Amino acid sequence: MKRTPLAVAAAVAGTLILSACAGNADPAGTGADPAPETSVATDTAGSGEEISEEHNDADVMFAQMMIPHHQQAVEMSETLLAKDDIPQNVADFAQGVIDAQGPEIDRMNAMLEAWGQEPMGTGDMGDMGGHGGMSGMMSEDDMQQLEDATGTEAAKLYLEQMTRHHEGAVEMAEQQVADGQNPQAKALAEQVIEDQEAEIQEMKTMLDEL
């Protein structure tokens, strides 16, 4: 059958449209479907794991409250390490707290950024309305007592204070596991529970030996 010029033009146009659609769906010609969009944000803390944007209010509260909680633990540890005549095993423990909780602070700030929340700086503890809701936090008097203590007495006070501090962190982390939604935040909370419960036992042993 003889085809009219109009029919030929329509057939060519149809072929071009189909080719264009196929090119968009699979530019490599592999036959695979286009990759779906993922709801994740880059982890700027450098852990190598992307942070899901999925979250609820419990996740935000966990990060915003645990950051200053961790910051105080780092401050307590730095205060102890600045002193002379601290037993080596207690000094090593304090350095371990700094090494572990510093990166966790960065990780939680990355989570807040992924969720469109303001990251928490080192000066934000005073903006939290005191220490309400942050179980285990030391008061200003507690921190001053640690500042004033020396030698073995400082080590004992640090271990006693840090035990209470860790117990508070475990309590907060358990609440996050129960109420949180973000998978990375819940995984971090579970890690906090595991690590700090073990460290509580380690501190009790060191106290007994001092």
C-alpha positions in Angstrom: 0.0 0.0 0.0 1.4 3.4 -0.9 2.0 5.5 2.2 1.3 9.2 2.1 4.0 11.7 3.1 2.0 12.6 6.2 1.9 9.0 7.4 5.6 8.6 6.8 6.3 11.8 8.9 4.1 10.5 11.7 5.9 7.2 11.8 9.3 8.8 11.9 8.2 11.2 14.7 6.8 8.3 16.7 10.1 6.4 16.3 12.1 9.4 17.6 9.8 9.9 20.6 10.1 6.2 21.6 13.9 6.3 21.2 14.1 9.4 23.4 12.0 7.8 26.1 14.1 4.7 26.0 17.3 6.8 26.2 16.0 8.5 29.4 15.0 5.3 31.0 18.2 3.4 30.3 21.1 5.6 28.9 23.5 2.7 29.2 21.3 0.3 27.2 21.4 -2.3 30.0 17.6 -2.8 30.1 17.6 -1.8 33.8 14.9 0.4 35.3 16.0 3.9 36.3 17.3 4.1 39.9 14.6 5.3 42.3 15.3 8.5 44.3 16.5 7.8 47.8 15.7 9.8 50.9 19.2 10.0 52.4 21.6 12.7 53.1 25.4 12.6 53.1 27.0 11.9 56.5 29.3 14.8 57.0 30.7 13.1 60.2 32.6 10.8 57.9 31.3 7.4 59.2 30.7 6.3 55.6 27.1 5.6 56.2 24.4 7.8 54.7 21.8 9.2 57.1 18.1 8.7 56.3 16.0 11.8 56.3 13.2 9.8 57.9 12.9 11.0 61.5 10.4 12.0 64.2 10.5 14.3 67.2 12.1 11.7 69.4 15.1 11.4 67.0 15.6 15.2 67.1 15.3 15.4 70.9 17.8 12.5 71.3 20.4 14.2 69.2 19.8 17.7 70.6 20.0 16.5 74.2 22.7 13.8 73.8 25.2 16.2 72.2 25.5 18.5 75.3 25.4 15.3 77.4 28.4 14.0 75.5 30.1 17.4 75.6 30.0 17.4 79.3 31.6 14.0 79.5 34.4 15.2 77.3 34.8 18.3 79.5 35.0 16.1 82.6 37.6 13.9 81.0 39.7 16.8 79.9 39.5 18.3 83.4 40.8 15.1 84.9 43.6 14.7 82.3 44.9 18.2 83.1 45.8 17.1 86.6 48.9 15.5 87.9 49.2 12.1 89.8 46.1 10.5 88.2 46.3 6.7 88.1 47.2 5.6 84.6 44.3 3.3 84.1 41.8 6.1 85.0 43.7 8.5 82.7 43.5 6.0 79.9 39.8 5.5 80.5 39.2 9.3 80.4 41.1 9.5 77.1 38.9 6.7 75.8 35.8 8.7 76.7 37.1 11.6 74.6 38.0 9.4 71.7 34.6 7.7 71.6 32.2 10.6 72.3 33.9 13.2 70.2 33.0 11.4 66.9 29.6 10.6 68.2 28.9 14.3 68.7 29.9 14.9 65.1 27.7 12.1 64.0 24.6 13.5 65.8 25.3 17.0 64.4 25.3 15.4 61.0 22.0 13.8 61.7 20.5 17.1 62.7 21.7 18.7 59.5 20.2 15.9 57.5 16.9 16.5 59.2 17.0 20.2 58.5 17.7 21.0 62.2 20.3 23.4 63.5 23.5 21.6 64.7 24.4 21.9 68.4 27.5 23.9 69.2 29.6 23.6 72.3 27.9 26.7 73.7 24.4 25.5 73.2 24.1 23.6 76.6 23.0 26.8 78.3 20.2 27.2 75.7 18.6 23.9 76.7 16.8 25.5 79.7 19.3 24.0 82.2 19.8 20.3 82.4 16.1 19.3 82.6 15.4 16.1 80.8 19.1 15.2 80.5 19.6 12.5 83.1 23.0 12.2 84.8 24.2 15.7 84.0 26.6 17.2 86.5 25.7 20.5 88.2 28.1 23.5 88.2 28.9 22.6 91.8 29.8 19.0 90.7 32.0 20.3 88.0 33.8 22.7 90.4 34.4 19.8 92.9 36.1 17.9 90.1 38.1 21.0 89.2 39.3 21.4 92.7 40.1 17.7 93.5 43.6 16.4 93.1 45.4 13.1 92.6 43.6 9.9 93.6 40.7 11.8 95.1 40.1 13.5 91.8 40.2 10.1 90.1 37.7 8.7 92.5 35.4 11.6 92.1 35.6 11.5 88.3 34.7 7.8 88.3 31.8 8.3 90.6 30.5 11.3 88.6 31.0 9.6 85.2 29.2 6.5 86.4 26.1 8.6 87.1 26.7 10.4 83.9 26.8 7.1 81.9 23.7 5.8 83.7 21.9 8.9 82.5 23.1 8.4 78.9 21.9 4.8 78.9 18.5 5.9 80.2 18.2 8.5 77.4 19.4 6.0 74.8 16.8 3.5 75.9 14.1 6.1 75.4 15.4 6.7 71.9 15.3 3.0 71.0 11.7 2.8 72.2 10.4 6.0 70.6 12.7 6.9 67.7 12.2 6.4 64.0 15.4 7.1 62.2 17.4 3.9 61.8 20.8 5.5 62.2 19.8 7.3 65.4 18.3 4.1 66.9 21.5 2.2 66.0 23.6 4.9 67.6 21.4 4.7 70.7 21.9 1.0 70.9 25.7 1.4 70.6 25.6 4.0 73.4 23.8 1.5 75.6 26.2 -1.3 74.9 29.3 0.7 75.3 28.4 2.7 78.3 26.9 -0.2 80.3 30.3 -2.0 79.8 32.2 1.2 80.8 30.0 1.5 84.0 31.2 -1.9 85.1 34.8 -1.0 84.2 34.5 2.2 86.3 33.1 0.2 89.3 36.0 -2.1 89.1 38.5 0.8 89.0 36.8 2.4 92.0 37.1 -0.8 94.0 40.8 -0.9 93.3 41.6 2.7 94.2 
